[in-house]
Amino acid sequence: MVSPILELKDINKSFGHVHANKNINLQINKGTIHGIIGENGAGKSTLMSIVFGLYQTDSGTIKINGKEIKLKSPRDSILSGIGMVHQHFMLVENFSVLENIILGFEGELVFGKNLEKAKKDLKNLCDTYKLNIDLESTISDLSVGFRQRVEILKSLYRGAEILILDEPTGVLTPQEVDELFKILRSLKEEGKTIVLITHKLNEIMDLTSEVSVMRQGEMVGHKKTESTNKEDLAEMMVGRSVLLRINKSATKPGNAVFSVRDLVVKDDLDVTRVKNVNLDIHEGEILGLAGVTGNGQTELLEALSGIRKIESGKIQLFNETISNKNNFFDPKLLKEKGLAHVPEDRQRMGLVTDFKAYENLIFGYHHQEPFSKSSVLKEKEILSFSKKVMEEYDVRPRSPNLITSNFSGGNQQKIILSRELNENPKVLLVGQPTRGVDIGAIEFIHQRLIDMRDKGAAILLVSVELEEVLSLSDRIVVMFDGNIVGEKINKDVTDRELGLLMAGVA
């Protein structure tokens, strides 16, 4: 009989008035891959942060191998055999793999035989789990997939028997996901225990042996994976039936209403990120832009929306060439002509988090009716509008006067989406529309984008979620190293084909 390696009993954690974890009970068996799923804000990351020592419980007990322990810091967790691979990697880019792994322990290893033993041990771990990592490589030279392997190797070297992975596939190509799953299965076969936090139900069904579901800070169910399905898990997460497939008719694209010609864009370090890109987006069409993060999609989206300088090229909106004074397209002019933009980085570009929700809900449109008259804001109309859209988009809590930084990331995303989509734009540039958003809201957002397409909107969808691109897009282009390297009509195209293009294989 498999014995629990990790037991959580009556775990409670609050942040002010928010009860993030409510009497959580969980057993994770040794040598298994255990999934934890839940809506945005369900408390799953808080729970795993407690296990890794980043937070301390208000009450409750934690046992490892039947022994109660106190985890006051990540170091306590590491010494107890717990490792965590965060969604955003904790690596120093200009250090080597070896330097990153021994960072924090270098005093014991820098000289002589100890360092040589560390290299030998790391080489053995790489061979055992088929990680194929060159210890002398600089992190900045590695792909995202290999950086993730370095994080796994770092945890294994520090003695992890329990490995927690937080949304590990969000920035990987399909091929890299396959390689990661091989590594995780290999770890399981060697007796390691994996805890997988993910919102991707396909991954839960493919990889885990058991799954636990959280909702609104509580643990609402445990299932053997083989005895459940995606529909049941989605319903447990949300508390209602969820449509997992997009219902959409065949596209009937009209004229090209947004065109990009020979666009060249540099990043903040003066590195060329967009290289002579040409695009056309048609009325009644969703054009999906696929690619691994960091291949120029962000800079392209920022340039097209008027918030990043371009080096050369032009854009046309409704056959009119938009002026580029000082090499910037005017975002206000673009908005007035019917273009809306959902930025990829919600906190840096989409919101002023120190402002109230109702203020963020009208930014960019605040000078227009019905929100203002003669440059005076109409507070009654703004609050009425805010309550309506917060209800429609299920923004929680429904408090227009609440400071925006007090909303969860997923609910901040809903504030931006409701602001931009409710203006019924003729052209929509949308970056990562469902990043950090729960499965119930994903269903709503996807259907809203389809409805806009059916009404004639031209939509550019930028997403690192390949499943999202395949579900929504009528036509797909792939970006690699700043170039458009392929274009596909979304009919019988596979994620494998797109994955190869995303990896630069023509």
Secondary structure, DSSP 8 states (H G I E B T S, - for coil): ---EEEEEEEEEEEETTEEEEEEEEEEEETT-EEEEEE-TTSSHHHHHHHHTTSS--SEEEEEETTEEE---SHHHHHHTTEEEE-SS----TTSBHHHHHHTTTHHHHSSHHHHHHHHHHHHHHHHHTT----TTSBGGGS-HHHHHHHHHHHHHHTT-SEEEEESTTTT--HHHHHHHHHHHHHHHHTT-EEEEE-S-HHHHHHH-SEEEEEETTEEEEEEEGGG--HHHHHHHHHSS----S----------EEEEEEEEEEE-TTS-EEEEEEEEEEETTEEEEEE--TTSSHHHHHHHHTTSS--SEEEEEETTEE---GGG---HHHHHHTTEEEE-S-IIIII--TTSBHHHHTTTTTTTSTTTEETTEE-HHHHHHHHHHHHHHTT-SS--TTSBGGGS-HHHHHHHHHHHHHTT--SEEEEESTTTT--HHHHHHHHHHHHHHHHTT-EEEEE-S-HHHHHHH-SEEEEEETTEEEEEEESSS--HHHHHHHHTT--
